[in-house]
Amino acid sequence: MVKKIISGGQIGADQAALDVAIKLGIPHGGWIQKGRKTQSGTLPDKYKLKEMPTASYIKRIEQNAIDSDGTLIISYGIITGGSDHSRKMVLKHKRQLLHIDLSQIAALQAAKLINSWISLYHIKILNITGPRTSEDPKIYKAVMDILESAYYLSQVEDRILTLDSFYQTPPKDRSSSPQIHTKTVDDAVELLITEMPLKDRATMANFTKAELAPLNMTLGIYIRNHLFQKGANSELLASCSHVSENEHLSESDAAFVIIEKLWEKLRVTHRLRIVK
């Protein structure tokens, strides 16, 4: 799994990679030439790149290749200019290289290929580059979409739902956790979303409805203990009954109503995006 994304910070593929890292909570960095220069001016401070002691973009490209386990180049068509120099530096320093030519491969297949390459070569620090926006106006959005799809797809394929281990923690070990009074199903869903790590939200969003049932033995127990407060929250139980149109819900069934509504909302906000 990638632990850090780096790039040269230029407008286009470079900044798309950094923006995806920021959005998904993945550490980012890399090297930029002296003065933090880009085609549009100074690189904004939100990008945590280090300055080279030289204004040479050639040196910056080489250093990013050296500092990574592998370099991913995304383009439409053959690579030229700085992207081609990145390719040469990766080969020179014997790092891993993957070029995605979006004129030759569908976006979903590209996302799968990226994940397979990362897994096969154990890429931890990933250098991402490609054309600048001035060379290809479509490249920023294309790189954003591909990288986000690759990330969400990896969560679906791995089926790693860390909320299981979190919610399976015995209540006695979490006795210091505050009891939060949620009155409605919507309140409960919003609270759970704020508690869940991003990759858990993405994974659950891509479950089928049939795959939700086992969650009632983990997430459901958490809901019953901390949201229903072991029978003390009659308002939430009444809300679940109203939503399900069943006046005789048990707490276990009511917890599953919340799980289903959580899943429905996550499917809207976090489901894998299939880009074309």
C-alpha positions as semicolon CSV with decimal commas, in nm:
position;residue;x (nm);y (nm);z (nm)
1;M;0,000;0,000;0,000
2;V;0,124;0,348;-0,088
3;K;0,240;0,541;0,219
4;K;0,331;0,866;0,043
5;I;0,269;1,038;-0,290
6;I;0,531;1,275;-0,429
7;S;0,551;1,491;-0,740
8;G;0,720;1,798;-0,881
9;G;0,426;2,028;-0,810
10;Q;0,371;2,153;-1,164
11;I;0,024;2,246;-1,290
12;G;-0,139;1,942;-1,448
13;A;-0,066;1,580;-1,360
14;D;0,171;1,674;-1,075
15;Q;-0,078;1,888;-0,885
16;A;-0,362;1,644;-0,954
17;A;-0,161;1,375;-0,775
18;L;-0,097;1,604;-0,479
19;D;-0,462;1,710;-0,461
20;V;-0,575;1,347;-0,454
21;A;-0,327;1,275;-0,175
22;I;-0,460;1,569;0,027
23;K;-0,823;1,469;-0,036
24;L;-0,766;1,106;0,066
25;G;-0,545;1,183;0,363
26;I;-0,231;1,028;0,214
27;P;0,097;1,199;0,312
28;H;0,252;1,388;0,022
29;G;0,572;1,568;-0,068
30;G;0,843;1,579;-0,329
31;W;1,095;1,826;-0,466
32;I;1,038;2,148;-0,657
33;Q;1,298;2,377;-0,808
34;K;1,431;2,677;-0,615
35;G;1,170;2,948;-0,564
36;R;0,882;2,695;-0,579
37;K;0,826;2,798;-0,939
38;T;0,537;2,671;-1,152
39;Q;0,397;2,794;-1,482
40;S;0,134;2,995;-1,296
41;G;0,366;3,138;-1,032
42;T;0,471;3,025;-0,686
43;L;0,346;2,686;-0,567
44;P;0,087;2,737;-0,288
45;D;0,197;2,657;0,067
46;K;-0,063;2,381;0,105
47;Y;0,165;2,160;-0,104
48;K;0,437;2,030;0,128
49;L;0,720;2,011;-0,123
50;K;1,085;2,084;-0,050
51;E;1,288;2,333;-0,252
52;M;1,591;2,221;-0,445
53;P;1,904;2,437;-0,407
54;T;1,893;2,492;-0,783
55;A;1,637;2,632;-1,026
56;S;1,696;2,339;-1,263
57;Y;1,381;2,136;-1,321
58;I;1,602;1,855;-1,451
59;K;1,758;1,810;-1,106
60;R;1,415;1,820;-0,944
61;I;1,286;1,546;-1,174
62;E;1,585;1,327;-1,097
63;Q;1,558;1,372;-0,720
64;N;1,191;1,274;-0,717
65;A;1,278;0,961;-0,915
66;I;1,554;0,876;-0,667
67;D;1,337;0,930;-0,359
68;S;1,053;0,704;-0,477
69;D;1,007;0,329;-0,507
70;G;0,839;0,379;-0,842
71;T;0,718;0,645;-1,083
72;L;0,373;0,652;-1,243
73;I;0,343;0,858;-1,561
74;I;-0,008;0,929;-1,689
75;S;-0,066;1,084;-2,030
76;Y;-0,270;1,073;-2,347
77;G;-0,031;0,938;-2,608
78;I;0,347;0,919;-2,602
79;I;0,539;1,104;-2,334
80;T;0,764;1,396;-2,417
81;G;0,955;1,673;-2,241
82;G;0,972;1,652;-1,863
83;S;0,770;1,329;-1,852
84;D;1,017;1,161;-2,084
85;H;1,306;1,286;-1,873
86;S;1,134;1,133;-1,569
87;R;1,125;0,802;-1,754
88;K;1,498;0,823;-1,824
89;M;1,581;0,908;-1,462
90;V;1,371;0,621;-1,330
91;L;1,556;0,378;-1,555
92;K;1,893;0,534;-1,468
93;H;1,835;0,483;-1,096
94;K;1,672;0,141;-1,136
95;R;1,335;0,228;-0,987
96;Q;1,002;0,085;-1,099
97;L;0,818;0,256;-1,386
98;L;0,460;0,244;-1,512
99;H;0,330;0,454;-1,800
100;I;-0,048;0,476;-1,840
101;D;-0,144;0,591;-2,190
102;L;-0,510;0,688;-2,162
103;S;-0,545;0,686;-2,539
104;Q;-0,478;0,311;-2,531
105;I;-0,647;0,185;-2,214
106;A;-0,988;0,237;-2,053
107;A;-0,986;0,430;-1,727
108;L;-1,116;0,145;-1,511
109;Q;-0,857;-0,094;-1,652
110;A;-0,591;0,169;-1,589
111;A;-0,696;0,195;-1,224
112;K;-0,674;-0,184;-1,187
113;L;-0,334;-0,190;-1,356
114;I;-0,201;0,079;-1,122
115;N;-0,313;-0,118;-0,816
116;S;-0,161;-0,441;-0,947
117;W;0,170;-0,269;-1,020
118;I;0,181;-0,106;-0,675
119;S;0,110;-0,441;-0,509
120;L;0,352;-0,642;-0,724
121;Y;0,649;-0,411;-0,665
122;H;0,560;-0,310;-0,307
123;I;0,549;0,060;-0,391
124;K;0,544;0,263;-0,070
125;I;0,659;0,602;-0,199
126;L;0,495;0,676;-0,532
127;N;0,618;0,949;-0,765
128;I;0,346;1,067;-1,005
129;T;0,401;1,287;-1,307
130;G;0,273;1,362;-1,655
131;P;0,200;1,654;-1,886
132;R;0,137;2,007;-1,769
133;T;-0,204;2,163;-1,824
134;S;-0,056;2,385;-2,094
135;E;0,038;2,068;-2,284
136;D;-0,289;1,884;-2,218
137;P;-0,587;2,072;-2,068
138;K;-0,764;1,742;-1,986
139;I;-0,483;1,588;-1,787
140;Y;-0,559;1,732;-1,441
141;K;-0,912;1,589;-1,422
142;A;-0,807;1,262;-1,587
143;V;-0,533;1,203;-1,330
144;M;-0,763;1,297;-1,041
145;D;-1,029;1,053;-1,161
146;I;-0,787;0,767;-1,228
147;L;-0,612;0,797;-0,892
148;E;-0,935;0,825;-0,694
149;S;-1,078;0,526;-0,878
150;A;-0,762;0,326;-0,808
151;Y;-0,785;0,413;-0,439
152;Y;-1,152;0,322;-0,398
153;L;-1,110;0,011;-0,610
154;S;-0,827;-0,108;-0,387
155;Q;-1,059;-0,083;-0,087
156;V;-1,325;-0,291;-0,260
157;E;-1,081;-0,555;-0,382
158;D;-0,906;-0,591;-0,048
159;R;-1,231;-0,598;0,150
160;I;-1,040;-0,460;0,444
161;L;-1,302;-0,324;0,679
162;T;-1,109;-0,200;0,979
163;L;-1,430;-0,088;1,148
164;D;-1,484;-0,458;1,231
165;S;-1,187;-0,463;1,467
166;F;-1,284;-0,124;1,607
167;Y;-1,645;-0,214;1,676
168;Q;-1,556;-0,561;1,803
169;T;-1,365;-0,406;2,094
170;P;-1,542;-0,521;2,411
171;P;-1,754;-0,245;2,567
172;K;-1,563;-0,272;2,896
173;D;-1,248;-0,163;2,713
174;R;-1,429;0,144;2,587
175;S;-1,614;0,239;2,901
176;S;-1,461;0,585;2,891
177;S;-1,626;0,658;2,554
178;P;-1,894;0,926;2,596
179;Q;-2,256;0,829;2,540
180;I;-2,402;1,042;2,261
181;H;-2,777;1,096;2,250
182;T;-2,898;1,063;1,892
183;K;-3,271;1,102;1,846
184;T;-3,322;1,004;1,483
185;V;-3,191;0,761;1,225
186;D;-3,043;1,052;1,029
187;D;-2,858;1,172;1,341
188;A;-2,717;0,823;1,395
189;V;-2,603;0,794;1,033
190;E;-2,427;1,131;1,043
191;L;-2,252;1,041;1,368
192;L;-2,129;0,708;1,233
193;I;-1,998;0,873;0,916
194;T;-1,793;1,118;1,122
195;E;-1,646;0,830;1,324
196;M;-1,557;0,604;1,031
197;P;-1,218;0,635;0,859
198;L;-1,237;0,718;0,489
199;K;-1,133;0,373;0,370
200;D;-1,407;0,213;0,583
201;R;-1,665;0,443;0,427
202;A;-1,538;0,359;0,079
203;T;-1,538;-0,014;0,150
204;M;-1,887;-0,022;0,298
205;A;-2,021;0,192;0,012
206;N;-1,919;-0,076;-0,233
207;F;-2,074;-0,366;-0,043
208;T;-2,377;-0,536;-0,188
209;K;-2,688;-0,531;0,027
210;A;-2,640;-0,901;0,102
211;E;-2,297;-0,827;0,250
212;L;-2,441;-0,598;0,517
213;A;-2,583;-0,872;0,740
214;P;-2,254;-0,966;0,915
215;L;-2,208;-0,603;1,018
216;N;-2,497;-0,640;1,262
217;M;-2,265;-0,857;1,472
218;T;-2,000;-0,585;1,493
219;L;-2,124;-0,242;1,396
220;G;-2,471;-0,340;1,518
221;I;-2,340;-0,419;1,866
222;Y;-2,168;-0,082;1,876
223;I;-2,492;0,092;1,775
224;R;-2,692;-0,092;2,042
225;N;-2,442;-0,018;2,319
226;H;-2,350;0,340;2,233
227;L;-2,644;0,486;2,042
228;F;-2,939;0,298;2,188
229;Q;-2,756;0,312;2,522
230;K;-2,875;-0,036;2,618
231;G;-3,243;0,050;2,596
232;A;-3,230;0,404;2,733
233;N;-3,273;0,582;2,397
234;S;-3,641;0,528;2,320
235;E;-3,648;0,821;2,076
236;L;-3,397;0,657;1,842
237;L;-3,582;0,327;1,859
238;A;-3,906;0,509;1,770
239;S;-3,734;0,676;1,474
240;C;-3,614;0,337;1,347
241;S;-3,967;0,200;1,381
242;H;-4,102;0,494;1,183
243;V;-3,843;0,457;0,905
244;S;-3,897;0,082;0,874
245;E;-4,275;0,108;0,920
246;N;-4,252;-0,160;1,187
247;E;-4,379;-0,071;1,534
248;H;-4,237;-0,383;1,697
249;L;-3,865;-0,362;1,621
250;S;-3,611;-0,519;1,851
251;E;-3,294;-0,319;1,918
252;S;-3,103;-0,559;1,694
253;D;-3,344;-0,502;1,406
254;A;-3,340;-0,127;1,471
255;A;-2,959;-0,126;1,459
256;F;-2,976;-0,293;1,119
257;V;-3,215;-0,021;0,998
258;I;-2,941;0,231;1,080
259;I;-2,678;0,016;0,907
260;E;-2,889;0,001;0,590
261;K;-2,947;0,378;0,591
262;L;-2,576;0,436;0,649
263;W;-2,496;0,210;0,353
264;E;-2,748;0,389;0,130
265;K;-2,594;0,727;0,208
266;L;-2,237;0,604;0,158
267;R;-2,331;0,459;-0,181
268;V;-2,419;0,810;-0,291
269;T;-2,110;0,979;-0,150
270;H;-1,833;0,717;-0,153
271;R;-1,915;0,453;-0,413
272;L;-1,644;0,365;-0,666
273;R;-1,649;0,610;-0,954
274;I;-1,620;0,446;-1,294
275;V;-1,454;0,702;-1,517
276;K;-1,451;0,688;-1,895
